[in-house]
Amino acid sequence: MLKIYQGRENIDKEKFIYEHTEGETLVIVPNQYTLVAEEQALKYLNTSCLLNVEILSMNRLGLRMLQEQGTDNVRMLDRYERYMLLARIIRNREKQLDIFRTSAGKRNFVEMVHDFIADFRQQECTREELEEILADPETDELLRKKIRELSGILEEYESLVQGKYKDVEDYVDLYTDAIGKSRELVGKTVWVYGFDSMTAKFVRSLTEIAGVARNVYVMVNRTDFGLEDVLIRSICRSAEEKGLTVSVETLTGDVLEKSETLKRIEQGLFTQSDKTKIASADFRPADLKVVECANLYNEAENAAIEVYNLLHRGYRMKDIVIICNDTEKMQPIVERTFREYGLPLFRDARRSIRDSQVVGFVMNLLEICSGGYRTPAVMALLKSGLTGLEREAIWNLENYVRDFGIKGSMWTNPFKYGDFEYDPEEFAKLEESRVEITGRIDQLKVLAEESERMADFIEKFYRYLNEVWDLRNKIREIEDGQYNRERFEEAQWTAQSYNEVVRILGCVGNIMGDENMDLKEFVDLYSVGILNAEVGLIPPTQDGLTMGVMIRTRPAPPKVVMVLSANEGILPQTPSPEGLFSVDEKQQFARHEFVLGSLDDLKMMEENGAMYRTVSQASEKLYVSYSLAGSDGSDMKPSVLVDYLKDLFPLLKIRKDAVSRGFNADLIQNGPESLRHMMNHFKERPMDQMIGALQEEASSEEEETEAIPTPASAAATESAEEEEKYLAEGILRWYEKHRPEQLKELSRAGLDENSARDLDIDTAGRLYRRGEDFVFSASKLEKYNHCPFEFFVMHGLRAEEPREFRSSGREIGDVYHECIMRVSKRLLAEGILEDKSNTEEAEAVGTGIGEGAEEPKTSESQAKAEGGISMEHLAEMVDEELLKLSESYRGGLFVSGDREKYRMSRIRRICEDAVQVLAEQLRLGNVEMSFFEEQFGRGCRFRPIEYTLHGQKVYIEGKIDRADLMRGGNIRIIDYKTGKDKLDIEQMRMGYKMQLMVYLEGASGDEYNPVGMFYFNISDSELNANKLDEVKQQEQLAKEEGERFSLRGAVLDDPAVLSSMPVEMLEKKPKKLSQEEFRALREDVHKTIELLSDGIVRGKIDISPTRLKKDKRAECTYCQYRAICKFDLTYRNNKYRQI
């Protein structure tokens, strides 16, 4: 006999089942419900063990049927093996595909094909149905092509499986056939419940059981969405084919006890009848709470607060069930938030293993073996924590690899770069780590090369993992450590991830073990299995919070149900628009009564049915929340569930989340979170006043409060302001009593305005003095002027910026400077200043002053400098010096790779151009002597700038790129720059880019007359070609080329001085300063130097960066120490100094 009972969610169906058990009874439930079903059976049978009642799943029963017939020893193709087989089929058929060719290499396409075949076989579809659709002239041509391509994949899959494997659907067919021959089911009663829907194969198994067992009863959940009608029709149709009679009865008794609010929700929420609406028009749903939240984070925190409130009212964690359909975004946020609140939360979901330690280790190991030593893969392997290498060794190796650009085959050869930065012992340890890791990896490569068949390699690979890497024991150690730290879920995940890694090796062996070894194909297939592998975890405690999705989570009847993410598209979960078939194509399937065309409608009915079950299963309280904004700030709309609740209960009040309501009693749930909310609330107020006043009032209370204020006690206050004050006082009292040290830290933080405390003079001396005296360079003074705190971190604490082994602006600038200096010194040595023939002609041409001035020569003879230095000779000198530099600079940086060699070729071209111009500058004009990289300081040719501050000697010293001594005791300074620096007199007065004047002061001293200071910019020509035709581009490029190496700066406005500096060597409009202006500028810069030096000596380290008024750039924009100082304009003492 086959009988169907149907009842709404208010009926105690399990009580009915266990009151009507007859003799030996089997109870078939969904896989994920077996544990809860056993607990319910023990409860309703009022016993401590189940004797005549057995709870099991349909697959478990099927296995028993096969064992009874002796046919259980079949070679099963599990879910992962099907993924692998399909991935291989799709890859082999890629050239035959047309519509799906671009998708063939993507992982989600394999998943979609897997789901299509699974649905096709579970619903017992046939090829004839597909042929019928193809034969219909109204079928869309695109759909025809899709069907043909998928049919080809399906046909090849079935031919590979046939006679060799049994997949899940074949397995169901096997045990369905075995059921009809079973003697074990004879005379037994079978109950089936907990299923919202059943596949065609499941229904056929059910009717086979009904043909053997004494009685079969099916319990169906009655909803307002018609899902049960679909199920009942399916069962009746199958029973009719089997010749069985079916009766259907509706249950009305054994009503579950529920609050009045929950009763009304169950009875009328989705029927929306006029009678129900009228009955609830004046009803206030006391046990329903609907909360509108500003965003996902506020929603998660409000849920944690609600749980705390429930616990305070006497509920236990196991009484509460949390439903959240948003598994990708919301569930992780909820999990993290609950952890912060100290609430243990178990996520009832299968979890991917792809992020586990063991998977990261194994997959990166295989990637290195099959694809070479990619540095990201090597470092990921090391950071997996399973290599046995010490953590410090891994850090050192990572720094070295990053700094010196180690990649590819460089891993397989001894390290050769960086010995100039490491002592021999440190360098030897790096090499030792490299040898250890690559040696073990190379062993696996040898195993792959020696293996003839895939099965041979798989066996060797498993032994290799445990013998060479000791993987199994290391995983056990990690698992034990997680258990000892009471991280039970992580321990389960770690252990099961390792088991899956090993099991999937066996799956690959089942699929292609007899084939010839191909490492790349093995890695591709193994990756498919790993990326799709999931494990299920068991709740670590009985009295804990559980969070899941509506369809999967089947708890025992809870007292409280909390529904989160009640947003449109999430609750109920709408079918994904992405898939193999469009909506129109599915409608064409439905027109042919092809079941796959109606699966989306069926899934939507399941979602609605699950939504009804979810909101109806609570016995005492229902909590629903939704967000107005997603994690990315996008707008979100509430679910239709919220509309249903508002229609059912017109007096329902939608609440705001606790965080959005401001500082209130609901935010006071545990110590750390209460403190955080209090600080956030008061952060806009003067913290010193707030904390001082609250501490004074809190300490004046005669009666000490042991606990943090509760919502009930806060409600006794008369106003919101008094409530805030009361709560803050209570929190401070609690911390003063229980965590006084933390309260001190809070007070310090509250009073902190992010201002650095000055150093005393002695400390400043120990940090900055060189020997007995202070010695500063121009660049150090500029850095101090930019930001005293940045200077303190850089030059006081000596924080070093990590330098990668690759060329950047700093390295390229070093090479430019060094090359030009060396060539310049060689030019001097070869006498470029000694041959002054035709000086008058050169001066006439150079100055352009006078009526008889000639145009500059452009003949071929001009290719030689007047001093006899040819351009070819200049180029040879540049080549020679750059060759030496490329081999010696930073251990051979510029010969370490093709990219660096290319950059060196560009440097060579620019240096050749710059040196030619430099030779002309030296030849023309009245230069008597030039000094390159000349020091000014104590014991040097040029004397330092000297001050006495606070009893301490302060010397300003440095190195001048070039100093030209002119006729008449004049001197000019030239500083080489790789950018496009320009002189700004006003900025120089204020200490910003005053390097030129400092150099000029150091070089002139009392002996020479300072007459000029210039930047010599070393750079390539740049042209913005937008909106320029070819002619204008050439004109603009010629203009740029002519001005590229011009001397940019300031010169004394004196005819004698100007005549000594050829105009073609200067920028178009150099800044001309009168004698008085030059003197005033020198005095101002001297004062600025003294002021900055005084600040350093006195230990001033203010967090006060500069900002240029012209372009609004601040020193903080490019500061690498901003994370240390935490400069923020919201602090009263953090302000920019405008320049």
WOGICOR-V733368 format. One record per residue. NEAR is the number of other C-alpha atoms within 12 Angstrom. Layout:
# WOGICOR-V733368
near=NEAR
near=NEAR
This chain:
# WOGICOR-V733368
near=29
near=36
near=30
near=36
near=30
near=36
near=31
near=32
near=40
near=36
near=33
near=29
near=37
near=40
near=24
near=27
near=36
near=34
near=19
near=21
near=27
near=22
near=19
near=25
near=33
near=41
near=40
near=37
near=33
near=29
near=24
near=28
near=27
near=27
near=23
near=27
near=37
near=32
near=24
near=31
near=33
near=23
near=19
near=24
near=24
near=15
near=16
near=13
near=17
near=23
near=17
near=21
near=31
near=31
near=35
near=30
near=29
near=38
near=27
near=24
near=33
near=36
near=28
near=26
near=32
near=29
near=21
near=21
near=22
near=16
near=18
near=22
near=16
near=21
near=21
near=26
near=33
near=30
near=27
near=36
near=38
near=40
near=41
near=41
near=40
near=43
near=37
near=33
near=34
near=37
near=27
near=20
near=23
near=24
near=17
near=20
near=25
near=19
near=22
near=31
near=21
near=16
near=23
near=31
near=24
near=18
near=27
near=20
near=27
near=35
near=31
near=26
near=37
near=33
near=25
near=29
near=35
near=29
near=28
near=28
near=29
near=29
near=27
near=25
near=26
near=21
near=22
near=14
near=24
near=32
near=20
near=21
near=32
near=25
near=18
near=18
near=13
near=17
near=26
near=22
near=18
near=21
near=31
near=27
near=25
near=28
near=35
near=25
near=29
near=39
near=28
near=26
near=33
near=34
near=20
near=21
near=35
near=27
near=16
near=22
near=27
near=17
near=15
near=17
near=26
near=29
near=31
near=29
near=33
near=28
near=33
near=36
near=29
near=32
near=38
near=35
near=27
near=30
near=35
near=29
near=23
near=29
near=20
near=27
near=29
near=24
near=22
near=29
near=35
near=47
near=43
near=44
near=37
near=40
near=35
near=40
near=37
near=35
near=31
near=31
near=34
near=35
near=35
near=34
near=38
near=45
near=39
near=40
near=46
near=41
near=36
near=30
near=30
near=26
near=36
near=42
near=38
near=45
near=39
near=39
near=41
near=39
near=34
near=27
near=27
near=26
near=30
near=35
near=24
near=28
near=32
near=32
near=22
near=27
near=39
near=29
near=20
near=30
near=30
near=21
near=17
near=24
near=16
near=24
near=22
near=29
near=22
near=24
near=19
near=20
near=25
near=18
near=17
near=18
near=21
near=29
near=23
near=28
near=24
near=25
near=33
near=39
near=31
near=36
near=44
near=39
near=32
near=31
near=35
near=32
near=22
near=24
near=18
near=15
near=15
near=24
near=26
near=17
near=21
near=29
near=20
near=14
near=24
near=22
near=30
near=20
near=30
near=39
near=37
near=39
near=39
near=37
near=36
near=32
near=35
near=38
near=36
near=35
near=44
near=43
near=41
near=43
near=51
near=43
near=34
near=41
near=38
near=30
near=25
near=28
near=21
near=18
near=14
near=14
near=23
near=22
near=32
near=29
near=30
near=42
near=43
near=48
near=48
near=46
near=40
near=34
near=26
near=18
near=22
near=38
near=33
near=25
near=31
near=40
near=32
near=22
near=26
near=34
near=20
near=23
near=29
near=22
near=28
near=31
near=37
near=39
near=36
near=35
near=31
near=23
near=28
near=23
near=33
near=29
near=24
near=34
near=33
near=42
near=39
near=33
near=35
near=44
near=34
near=33
near=41
near=35
near=32
near=35
near=33
near=26
near=22
near=25
near=31
near=26
near=29
near=23
near=27
near=37
near=34
near=28
near=35
near=36
near=27
near=30
near=28
near=35
near=36
near=25
near=26
near=18
near=17
near=18
near=28
near=31
near=18
near=26
near=35
near=29
near=24
near=35
near=34
near=22
near=23
near=33
near=31
near=33
near=27
near=20
near=17
near=24
near=35
near=27
near=18
near=22
near=28
near=27
near=33
near=34
near=22
near=17
near=21
near=20
near=12
near=14
near=12
near=20
near=24
near=21
near=24
near=34
near=32
near=23
near=33
near=34
near=22
near=25
near=32
near=30
near=21
near=26
near=36
near=26
near=25
near=33
near=29
near=20
near=28
near=32
near=22
near=19
near=24
near=20
near=24
near=35
near=28
near=28
near=35
near=38
near=22
near=26
near=35
near=29
near=21
near=26
near=34
near=21
near=17
near=25
near=31
near=20
near=32
near=27
near=20
near=27
near=36
near=24
near=19
near=29
near=28
near=20
near=19
near=20
near=20
near=13
near=13
near=16
near=22
near=25
near=28
near=33
near=29
near=30
near=37
near=38
near=35
near=34
near=38
near=39
near=27
near=32
near=43
near=30
near=23
near=40
near=38
near=30
near=36
near=41
near=31
near=30
near=37
near=28
near=25
near=18
near=21
near=21
near=25
near=28
near=33
near=22
near=28
near=37
near=33
near=27
near=41
near=41
near=34
near=36
near=41
near=39
near=32
near=31
near=36
near=26
near=28
near=25
near=27
near=25
near=29
near=23
near=18
near=21
near=18
near=26
near=39
near=40
near=38
near=37
near=36
near=39
near=34
near=28
near=35
near=36
near=39
near=31
near=33
near=34
near=33
near=40
near=46
near=46
near=49
near=54
near=53
near=43
near=37
near=26
near=24
near=36
near=39
near=37
near=33
near=23
near=22
near=16
near=14
near=13
near=23
near=33
near=31
near=20
near=22
near=18
near=28
near=28
near=24
near=30
near=33
near=21
near=20
near=24
near=18
near=27
near=29
near=36
near=31
near=26
near=30
near=26
near=24
near=27
near=27
near=27
near=30
near=37
near=32
near=34
near=36
near=37
near=43
near=40
near=43
near=48
near=49
near=44
near=45
near=39
near=35
near=32
near=36
near=42
near=45
near=45
near=46
near=48
near=42
near=29
near=24
near=28
near=22
near=12
near=13
near=13
near=18
near=24
near=26
near=33
near=32
near=25
near=35
near=39
near=24
near=27
near=41
near=30
near=27
near=36
near=34
near=22
near=19
near=26
near=21
near=24
near=23
near=25
near=35
near=32
near=35
near=25
near=22
near=23
near=33
near=35
near=36
near=40
near=43
near=42
near=39
near=29
near=29
near=25
near=27
near=33
near=34
near=23
near=30
near=38
near=29
near=20
near=25
near=23
near=24
near=16
near=18
near=20
near=27
near=21
near=17
near=28
near=34
near=22
near=19
near=28
near=29
near=16
near=20
near=28
near=22
near=13
near=16
near=9
near=10
near=22
near=24
near=17
near=22
near=34
near=35
near=30
near=28
near=18
near=20
near=28
near=19
near=16
near=20
near=13
near=13
near=18
near=15
near=18
near=27
near=33
near=30
near=35
near=40
near=41
near=35
near=37
near=43
near=44
near=34
near=30
near=33
near=29
near=21
near=18
near=19
near=16
near=14
near=19
near=24
near=19
near=17
near=28
near=27
near=17
near=18
near=27
near=24
near=23
near=27
near=25
near=25
near=25
near=18
near=21
near=24
near=17
near=24
near=18
near=20
near=29
near=30
near=22
near=28
near=34
near=25
near=20
near=14
near=16
near=25
near=33
near=34
near=38
near=34
near=39
near=29
near=34
near=41
near=36
near=33
near=41
near=44
near=39
near=41
near=39
near=40
near=39
near=39
near=37
near=29
near=25
near=29
near=28
near=19
near=14
near=15
near=12
near=14
near=16
near=22
near=23
near=30
near=33
near=32
near=19
near=18
near=17
near=27
near=34
near=25
near=26
near=39
near=43
near=36
near=29
near=41
near=45
near=34
near=30
near=33
near=41
near=30
near=27
near=36
near=26
near=15
near=19
near=23
near=33
near=35
near=22
near=21
near=23
near=17
near=16
near=22
near=18
near=22
near=34
near=32
near=25
near=28
near=32
near=32
near=23
near=22
near=12
near=10
near=12
near=17
near=18
near=18
near=18
near=17
near=10
near=9
near=10
near=13
near=17
near=21
near=22
near=33
near=28
near=28
near=25
near=30
near=24
near=27
near=18
near=23
near=37
near=26
near=22
near=30
near=40
near=28
near=22
near=32
near=39
near=24
near=23
near=30
near=35
near=21
near=21
near=29
near=29
near=23
near=28
near=36
near=36
near=27
near=29
near=21
near=14
near=17
near=24
near=22
near=17
near=28
near=38
near=22
near=24
near=39
near=35
near=26
near=34
near=43
near=36
near=30
near=41
near=44
near=33
near=33
near=37
near=42
near=37
near=39
near=40
near=40
near=38
near=37
near=35
near=36
near=28
near=28
near=37
near=35
near=32
near=30
near=27
near=25
near=36
near=28
near=19
near=10
near=17
near=23
near=30
near=28
near=33
near=35
near=28
near=26
near=19
near=23
near=20
near=15
near=26
near=25
near=35
near=34
near=38
near=37
near=33
near=34
near=42
near=38
near=39
near=43
near=41
near=34
near=32
near=23
near=17
near=22
near=34
near=40
near=45
near=43
near=43
near=42
near=43
near=34
near=31
near=22
near=23
near=24
near=30
near=34
near=28
near=31
near=20
near=28
near=33
near=31
near=32
near=40
near=38
near=35
near=42
near=46
near=48
near=49
near=50
near=45
near=48
near=43
near=41
near=46
near=33
near=25
near=17
near=18
near=25
near=29
near=40
near=44
near=45
near=47
near=44
near=41
near=38
near=36
near=41
near=32
near=26
near=26
near=18
near=19
near=14
near=15
near=10
near=10
near=14
near=12
near=12
near=12
near=16
near=19
near=18
near=16
near=22
near=21
near=16
near=19
near=20
near=23
near=22
near=29
near=35
near=41
near=37
near=41
near=36
near=39
near=39
near=43
near=32
near=23
near=21
near=16
near=20
near=33
near=33
near=31
near=43
near=47
near=31
near=30
near=32
near=36
near=36
near=29
near=20
near=18
near=28
near=26
near=28
near=26
near=19
near=19
near=14
near=21
near=29
near=19
near=19
near=32
near=33
near=20
near=24
near=35
near=32
near=21
near=30
near=42
near=31
near=26
near=38
near=41
near=32
near=32
near=45
near=41
near=29
near=31
near=32
near=37
near=34
near=39
near=36
near=39
near=34
near=24
near=23
near=14
near=12
near=10
near=15
near=19
near=24
near=34
near=31
near=17
near=15
near=25
near=19
near=26
near=22
near=14
near=20
near=28
near=24
near=31
near=21
near=17
near=17
near=23
near=20
near=20
near=25
near=24
near=28
near=26
near=23
near=26
